[in-house]
Amino acid sequence: MPLSTFAPERYTELLQSKQARLTDQLKPFSAPALNVFASPTQGFRMRAEFRFWHEEDDSNYVMFAKGEPDIPVVINNFPIAPALINDCMQALKAEIIKSDELRQRLFQVEFLSGLSGDMLVTLIYHKRLGDNWIAEATALEKKLGIAILGRSRKQKIILSRDFINEELNINGKTFTYQQVEGSFTQPNAKINEQMLNWAREHTLNCKGDLLELYCGNGNFTAVLAENFNQVLATEISKTSVKSAHVNFASNNIDNVKICRMSSEDFTTALNGEREFRRLKQQAIELSDYQFSTVLVDPPRAGLDDDTIKLIQQFDRIVYISCSPDTLCNNLKQLCQTHDIEASALFDQFPYTDHIETGLILQKKI
């Protein structure tokens, strides 16, 4: 994680700059005025990663400024993370320094927390972890009341669990999510709640079924499922698919099926160009669905041409984007068949240039 600027006194100015930039980029597509969702100015980032830097008898969490990879900056306080992480950082460091077994060749420390108060710490080493490490790490896990995971080359040692249980409040209802170490989760939980509620509100009156591409651990799926008769979701990551099933069960959602396929493969299947055994194995019959809405939350590269052609067939598109540049490139095609009905800016990463965008597109009459 690179060292970034923390300037709460400039937050409004920085957010307005993002708003102006995104408004300008969306102008050629006749987008309506942005609904802007501001982040808390501190304590918003639910995960953090630090190098663990050793100098003689002392060790510290450090980060590096962009362009200066060899100059460590000691981190004693990390204001963009919640108090839960900051408190754990100090308690953990004090215990690690007292133990040769836990400190020796410790290279990196990663924290994953949630609004629920749950905490997972991953300790990454440049040595093989044996029974002595397991014994001391287990004792530390119990003492601090957290989950600890150990990693080294070709090793992953789970002492109790490798995930946290998160709780998000959406329109007065609590949704629970299993968030696994190393898999993608939204880093700004408060913005995630606003993003989910925005998507829920804009699909309230939709009819038919929902197709979701790139569903991850079911972050959107769990919230939007009640707005549709059926939901079919796709995801390529085995870990995310497994967590999605856990999350559907824990939230009592029974109208969702998920298949582990890339969007490219699914496009081929839905267009009838090729049959996939995995669909039959999961008892998924595409002809049983009456899709009206599609939700896409693609990686930074955006949507490929075939997927764009696929979603252009839908009446309604919910597009969540982490890159305005690739989003606008996709809109050159999508706006040939659809109009932008609603647009939003979600400030997932304050004090950076990063912009998260939400669009609702409706098929032209």
Secondary structure, 3 states (H helix, E strand, C coil): CECCCCCHHHHHHHHHHHHHHHHHHHHHHCCCCEEEECCCCCCCECEEEEEEEEECCEEEEEEECCCCCCCEEECCCCCCCCHHHHHHHHHHHHHHHCCHHHHCCEEEEEEEECCCCCEEEEEEECCCCCHHHHHHHHHHHHHHCCEEEEEECCEEEECCCCEEEEEEEECCEEEEEEEECCCCCCCEHHHHHHHHHHHHHCCCCCCCEEEEECCCCCHHHHHHHHHCCCEEEECCCHHHHHHHHHHHHHCCCCCEEEECCCHHHHHHHHCCCCCCHHHHHCCCCHHHCCEEEEEECCCCCCCCHHHHHHHCCCCEEEEEECCHHHHHHHHHHHCCCEEEEEEEEECCCCCCCCCEEEEEEEECC
